[in-house]
């Protein structure tokens, strides 16, 4: 019996031949191998649904954040207007009136207010007429009282209301002051004028009749009795005790341009009316 062992070189040669036989011939595809991993239709639908749900959540959150930011901008401007009126009081000794007849004279409510500040001004009636002729409203109502008074006075104590020379107490964005009615409103919200009410008018609803005006070609109507001083509890009951009994109230209808809803803002509510009412129940 031949018991000669194969040499190492013979073993290596045989292994190489076996490996070559195991390899597929060129141009042929090996069968029985694993497929490339990929999504099934069900998996793809699940992924699409998850992405859609996340997009909806992000959209809602972004919308709420945008609304909150816009409300905060209006509230910030209300607070600045509040400070400007307080500075007016410190400068001239009293808060300005919020309402007068449509024909101002030296003896009307607004005329008496100016006459007290400038006793040397003896031609106030003609100055009010000049304001009217210059297309600046020469009347005072809660929707235009803020820009009327915060437009300030001239340095001439005998002619404090000369148009064009008045020294403003607030840096108004003139694009948001209507040249016909004098109404001042938040950016893009002509239907939400800033309304100024002093304690002497608390309990009196305004306007006495429906008030229609135009801003930028758009027409707006404030229903009769829509605005009135707000009670301390935040409800729309027009009953005492009123908030800010010794100063004044600034009201704004908010982004929806409808006064009496939860997004109303003021100088005494922290945030919107809804925020204030929620704080009362906490």
Buried (B, 14 or more C-beta within 10 A) or exposed (E): EEEEEEEEEEEEEEEEEEEEEEEEEEEEEEEEEEEEEEEEEEEEEEEEEEEEEEEEEEEEEEEEEEBEEBBEEBBEBBEEBBEBBEEBEEEBEEBBBBBBEEEBBBEBBBBBBBBEBBEEBEEBBEBBBBBBEEEBBBBBBBBBBBBBBBBBBBEEEEBBBBBEEBEEBBEBEEEBBBEEBBBBBBEEBBBBBBBBBBBEBBEBEBBEEEBEBEBEEEEBEBEEBBBBBBBEEBEEEBEEEBBBEEBBBBBBBBBBBBBEBEBBBBBBBEBBBBBBBBEEEE
